[in-house]
Amino acid sequence: MASLTIRKLDDAIKSHLRLRSASNGRSVEEEVRVILRDYCEGRPATAAPAPTAAPAQSERPTAPQAVHGEARVTLIIGGGIAAYKALDLIRRLKERHIDVRCVLTRAAQQFVTPLAASALSHQRVHTDLFDAGSEFDAGHIRLARECDLIVVAPATADLMAKMAQGHADDLASAILLATNRPILLAPAMNPLMWNNAATRRNVLQLRRDGVAMTGPNAGEMAEAGEAGVGRMSEPTEIAAAAIDMLRPPKPRPLAGKHVLITAGPTHEPIDPVRYIANRSSGKQGFAIAAAAQAAGADVTLVSGPVGLRDPAGVTVIRVESARDMLDQVEAALPADIAIFAAAVADWRVASEGAQKLKKTTAGMPQLALVENPDILATISRLKDERPPLVIGFAAETEHLIDNAKAKIARKGCDWILANDVSPATGVMGGDRNTVHLLTRKGKDIDVDSWPVMTKEQVADKLVAAIAKALEESS
Ligand SMILES: Cc1cc2nc3c(=O)[nH]c(=O)nc-3n(C[C@H](O)[C@H](O)[C@H](O)COP(=O)(O)O)c2cc1C
């Protein structure tokens, strides 16, 4: 059977195919397959969607996040196979109301045409450093500075090497060297290129220079039979990363504060294979750690055994038992704020079996229990290193507020978050929580009852309350 080489088609047909495939978010090859299938199945040929057409509702992101004001991106398209996806990226950025100006490297023009980029961006496309038409007023400097963000997609191994070395011998590298704007790279290359020692050095250097990156992802390569890390992030992922960088920086009310948090259950060993535990999932404590980190705090999270991923930017210390947890909490002091969200086991087995307990004819083993250290009370009563704000949790199944008020007094902490953990509430292990914030005000205790929320919302509200208290006390 004859094979079709797209490269050998007429330029006009190639250009049409590229535009059409980019508009439909497919590769050129996939687009040709769709056209042929439609033809064979007798479906009427559909015209290439106009580059300016709004995307069909079904292919729009559910909630395109627009940046406020007129954000402007200079998009540098490098010479890699993934360049065709950069055309889709232009659409994704534009549907988020971002103005896009494209620069194509010489190599990029082997993969996509300036015409396609220009039609999709509705702007003139720039390709040459020595372009009399735009360099009469140093156009490369304008492209470098008259934008809010520079995105390089695909960022080739070659472009990254040039950036890391500070080269400026073509328009793309000159813009990247002359800019004072943030830069987001979407690397794309063969896995061997990505893993090459030279590329590793360049990536490290660029990260040190403050350049942001999205991807590359793992997956199949364009080269037949090859797979690994090197695929460019999808256009929607790159657009989301760009939006994040374009947003005004979030307020960081806990900047400079060390927040110490405990989370999860503890496991109290009975013997080498058995333990006493509870149903805590750790989700609430992990959500608080992520919220405090997002608010600028330096966060240490001491967690019992849970199946949750470490929140980004948080120092996570994994422990098993209540005694390990107390040791690690004490080692992490001093802290400005301590939040004890862990469901620490009250008791442990008095003498842990050195070997697995066996069934014997002598009857059931008798497990004598002893009390575990009380972490909240221990830290609340410290003389020298007591954190200025100590917050406990009261997980109760009855008389919630009364028990929580008694707990504040008994433990000597400043605030308590009380929640009903009766099985019917689904709080233990679930994603939602209904809490009451009890705060000590002199001799009185204020109770603020929050509506049912996700654990992330509870975390955000708690962090906001902490930030407000810090502001009021300063
Ligand atoms: C078919 C083909 C595909 C290529 N794909 C990539 C790629 O995905 N990533 C990459 O870093 N280089 C790739 N290259 C090599 C670059 O095109 C080459 O390094 C070029 O100099 C990059 O120029 P630029 O960085 O100025 O765009 C490819 C080359 C060819 C011929």
The ligand as a MOL file (V3000), in Angstrom:
LIG
                    3D

  0  0  0     0  0            999 V3000
M  V30 BEGIN CTAB
M  V30 COUNTS 31 33 0 0 0
M  V30 BEGIN ATOM
M  V30 1 C 12.1880 16.2080 13.0120 0
M  V30 2 C 12.9170 16.9040 14.1070 0
M  V30 3 C 12.3370 16.9560 15.3400 0
M  V30 4 C 12.9700 17.5950 16.4040 0
M  V30 5 N 12.3780 17.6350 17.6130 0
M  V30 6 C 13.0150 18.2420 18.6480 0
M  V30 7 C 12.3870 18.2780 19.9160 0
M  V30 8 O 11.2830 17.7940 20.1290 0
M  V30 9 N 13.0470 18.8850 20.9100 0
M  V30 10 C 14.2800 19.4530 20.7390 0
M  V30 11 O 14.8290 19.9680 21.7000 0
M  V30 12 N 14.8660 19.4450 19.5150 0
M  V30 13 C 14.2630 18.8430 18.4780 0
M  V30 14 N 14.8650 18.8210 17.2450 0
M  V30 15 C 16.1580 19.4950 17.0830 0
M  V30 16 C 15.9580 20.9890 16.9370 0
M  V30 17 O 15.0930 21.2730 15.8510 0
M  V30 18 C 17.3080 21.6580 16.7470 0
M  V30 19 O 18.0690 21.4930 17.9170 0
M  V30 20 C 17.1670 23.1270 16.4320 0
M  V30 21 O 18.4480 23.6840 16.3190 0
M  V30 22 C 16.4060 23.8560 17.5220 0
M  V30 23 O 16.3710 25.2070 17.2090 0
M  V30 24 P 15.6640 26.2770 18.1430 0
M  V30 25 O 16.0130 25.9080 19.5280 0
M  V30 26 O 16.2270 27.5770 17.7210 0
M  V30 27 O 14.2000 26.2060 17.8750 0
M  V30 28 C 14.2330 18.2000 16.1920 0
M  V30 29 C 14.8000 18.1580 14.9170 0
M  V30 30 C 14.1540 17.5200 13.9100 0
M  V30 31 C 14.7990 17.4910 12.5430 0
M  V30 END ATOM
M  V30 BEGIN BOND
M  V30 1 1 1 2
M  V30 2 1 2 3
M  V30 3 2 2 30
M  V30 4 2 3 4
M  V30 5 1 4 5
M  V30 6 1 4 28
M  V30 7 2 5 6
M  V30 8 1 6 7
M  V30 9 1 6 13
M  V30 10 2 7 8
M  V30 11 1 7 9
M  V30 12 1 9 10
M  V30 13 2 10 11
M  V30 14 1 10 12
M  V30 15 2 12 13
M  V30 16 1 13 14
M  V30 17 1 14 15
M  V30 18 1 14 28
M  V30 19 1 15 16
M  V30 20 1 16 17
M  V30 21 1 16 18
M  V30 22 1 18 19
M  V30 23 1 18 20
M  V30 24 1 20 21
M  V30 25 1 20 22
M  V30 26 1 22 23
M  V30 27 1 23 24
M  V30 28 2 24 25
M  V30 29 1 24 26
M  V30 30 1 24 27
M  V30 31 2 28 29
M  V30 32 1 29 30
M  V30 33 1 30 31
M  V30 END BOND
M  V30 END CTAB
M  END
